[in-house]
Amino acid sequence: MLSSSSPGLVFSSLGKLLRQRSSGSGCCTWSSMCLAAQMRTEENLVNSTSHRDERGGERSIRGTGLGFGNVARETTGADFVGRRRASSSSSSSSTEEASTYNVGAATNIKWHESPVTREARERSLNQRGCVLWMTGLSGSGKSTVAFTLEHLLHEKGKTCYVLDGDNLRHGLNKDLGFSAESREENIRRIGEVAKIFAQAGIITMVSIISPYAKDRNRAREAMENKDFVEVYMKIPLAVCEQRDPKGLYRKARSGEIKGFTGIDAPYEAPQSPEITLHVSKSGEKTPQDMAHELLRYLEENRYLEF
């Protein structure tokens, strides 16, 4: 029987069996020993210490492994629960540590905390992650300004990315339409992705109409303090309709498109955005002008340094 107190004995026993196996004997013993070693690994994982995430308060598992120190291990919560229930010698405190929980419709899950902190990521990038949430009518220039800013940031050596509403409908959100319910889910998904990007230290531009204030506020509330920067593209409907880069206003006016924001569907303008890019008439400001305004905001608020 293997000793539960000395992981080194596992390797010593395995070495002996390897020598036996090479001489043509001990095959059955070898199989038994491999199984025992696997069971010992699992027991060490279950009896591992737990720690709390300083932001979310959820616990994650750090297993001791087989003599390799305090190495982070990732195992599904369902596995832990099953093993704890199968072991009559398990303590109630260990069962608590190994328990899983439900989030929404997801069951038997557990948060796994990375040993690489947000601070460490931002220090290595020499910048601070954030989300510039660019909202406005179709044709207001959200995407054009976002990609212009991305180019400026890239030239400065900054890690950045644009999450564009149309682009994401090619994949992540291609199953969603334009009803109020679909728009809400569209914003929720994009908000969750943007939050992850910001936590990774990436300067993220979200360019999407996002017509409802409650959906934008929900995205804000899901993020950490100062991560969410609302940018209101305050461009009059007449100017947007004059631009009409995709011909959508023409289709909406003719009745070909129903529920089009600004025509027969509402747009709720931000009440207190961090930034307002205002254009009262066509040609008053170029996309480069507006991108430079956003760049100055990032510089002044020290997002471009750590």
N, C-alpha and C positions, 0 to 999 in steps of 0.2 A: 504493500500500500504506500502511496506517495505521502510525504509529510506536508501538512498544510501550512507549516510555519517557515519552510525553507524552500523558496522557488529554485535555488541552485541545485537542490537534490533532484528536481525534475530533469534538468539537463544532464546530471551525472547518470541517472537511471537510463535516460534515453541513449546516452553514449554507449553504455554497456550493451543495451539491446541492439544498437546498430552493429556493434562488433559481433554479437551473436547471430544477427541476421546475415551478416556478410559470410559467416561460416556455414550458413545453410540451416540454422536452427532458430527456434524462438519466434516463429512467424505469428503464432497465436498470441504469445505474450506481447509481441510488438504491437499488434492491433489493440490489445487491451490497454497498453501503456499510452498509446496515442489518444485513445478515448479518455483516459484518466487525465492526461495533460490538458485536453480541451475542456473537460469539466472543471479543472482547477482554474483555468483562465477565466471561464465564465463566472466562477464563484468569486474570484478576485474582483472582477468588474462589478458584480452585484454589491459586494461589501466595500465598494469604493467610497471615498469622501465626496460630499457635495458642496457646492458654493453657489452664491447668489449673484445674479446679474445686477450690477449697480444701477442700471437704468430700468429694467423691466421687473426686477424682483423675482424672476423665475429661477429655478435651480437647474443645474446641469451636472452631468457625471464626469468625474475625472478618475479613471481607473488606475490601479497600481501596476497592472500587467504582470509579467513574469520576470521580475528583477530588472525592469528597464526604467525604474523611477516613476515619477508622477507624470505619466504621459496621458494626454487627452485621448479618450476613446469615444467612438460614436457607435451606438447600438440603438436599435429601435425601442421605444418605450414598451411596445407590445411584448417584445422578447423579455424585457426585464420583468414585466408583470407576470408572464407565464412561468418564468423560472422561480420567481419568489413564491407563487402559489404552489408550485410543485415541490418546494423544499420545506419539510416539516420543521427543520432546525433553524429557520430564518427568524430573526428577531423582528418585533413590530416596528422598531425605529428604522430598520433597513428597508422594510416593506414600504414605509412612508417615503423614503428617499427614492425608491424605484418606481413610485406610482406615476401614472400618466394622467392627462386631463383632456377635456374637450374644448375646442375653440370653434364657435359657430357650428357648422355641420361636420367639422373634422373631429374624429374621436381617437382616443389613445395616442396622443402626441406629446412631445416634450421638447422644450427649447434647449438647443445645444449652443453654448457660448463659445465663441472663438477666442483663443489666447491672444490673437492680434487685436488690439483695441483700436477704436476710432482715432484716438489721439496719435497712436503710432502710425496709422495710415496717413493722417493729415501731415504729420511731421515729415514723413518720407516724401510726400508730394509738395511740401511747402505751400500749402493752400488749405482752405477750409471748405468742406462740402456744403452745398446749399442748393436750393431749388428756386429758380426764377420762373414763376408760374405766369405765363403770358396769356392773358384772356382778352377777348374782344370779338367784334363781329367778323364774319367771313369777309376777307378782302382788306382787313385792317393792317395786314403786314406782319402778323405774328411769326409765321414761319420764316419769312425773308429776314426779319430782324434777328431772330434766334440763330439762324445759320450764319449770318454776318458776324454776330457776336462770337459764335463758336470759332470762326476763322481767326478773329482777333485774339482770342484766348489761346488758341493753338500756337499762334505765332509767338506768344509770350512763354511758351513751354508749359502751359497749364493743361491739366487733364480735365476734359469737359465732354459733354454729350448733349445732343438735342433729342428729346422724346417728342416727336411730332405726331399730332392726332391722326392725320391721314396715313402716315407711315405705319403707325401701330395697328391701324385697321387692315393692313396687309397680312398680319399674323396674329399677334396677341388678342386683338379685339375684332377679328374678322367675323365672329359669330354674333356681333351686336349690330342692331339697327339704330334708328334715330328717335325712338320713342323716349318719353321722359324716363322710363325705367331703364332702357338701354343706355341712355346718356349717363344716368347715375352710376351704373356699373362700369361704364367706360372710364369715368373719372376716378372711381374707386381703384380700379386696376392700375391706371397710370400713376395715381397718387402713391400706391404701395411700391411700385417700381422706382419712382422718383425718390421715395424715402430711403430705399436701399442704396441707391446711387449716392445720396447725400451722406449716409452713414459710412460709405466707403471713401469719402473725401472728394468725391467728384462734383465739379460745378455743373449743374444740370439745368438745362433750359427746357421747359414744357411749353409747347405751343399748341393750344387747343382752345376752341371757342368757350367751352365750359360755361354755359349761359346761366346756370342756377347758382345763387350765392351759397345755398346750403351745401352743395356738393364741393365747392371750393373751400368753404370753411371746414368741412369734414377732412379734406386733404391737409389743410393747415394744422388742425388739431392732432392729426396722426403723427406729425413730425416734431422733432425737438425744437426747443426755443431758438429762434432766429434762422432756422433752416428754410422756412417758407417765406419767399419774397414775392408778393403779388405785384405783377406789372400789368397795369390797365392800358391797353392800346385804345385810347380815346379818340377814335376816328369817326366822324359823322357818317350816318347811314348813306347819305347822298354821295359822299366821297367813295365809300366802299362799293356802292352800286355802280358808280362811274368806272371804277377800276375793274370790277367783276372778272378777275383773272381766270376763273373756271367756268364762266357763263352760267353760274348758278342763280344769280338774281334774275336773269332773263327767264330762266325756267320756272322760278318761283312766281314771278309776276304773271306768267302765262298759265299757271296752274299745273304745270307738269310736275313740280315738286311740291309736296305738302309738308307743313310743319317746319318751314325754313326759318331759322333764327333771324329776327329783325323784320320779317315780312308777316308771317302768320303764326309765329312762335316767339315767346318772349326772350329778351336778354336782360338779366338783372345786373346792372353795372355795379362794380365794387364801390363800397362806401368809404373805406379807408385803406386804399392800396399803399404799399410802400413806395411805389413809383407810378407816375402817370406820364405816358408819352402822348402828348396832345398834338394833333394836327387838325387845323380848322379848314384847310383847303388843300386840294391836290397839289403836290410838288413843293409844299411848304418845308418839309423835312425829308431828307433821303433816308433809306434804311441804314446807311453808314452813320449818319448823324445820330439816329436813335440808338444804334449799337454802341456808339462811343459814350452816350449818356449812361447806358447800363454798365459799361466798363468802368466809368468814373465812380459809379455807385459801389461797385465791387471793390475798387481800390480804396475808396474813402472809408469803407466799412471793414477793411482788412480781411476780405475773403481771399485775396491773392497772396497772402503770406501766412505763415504759422507762428 
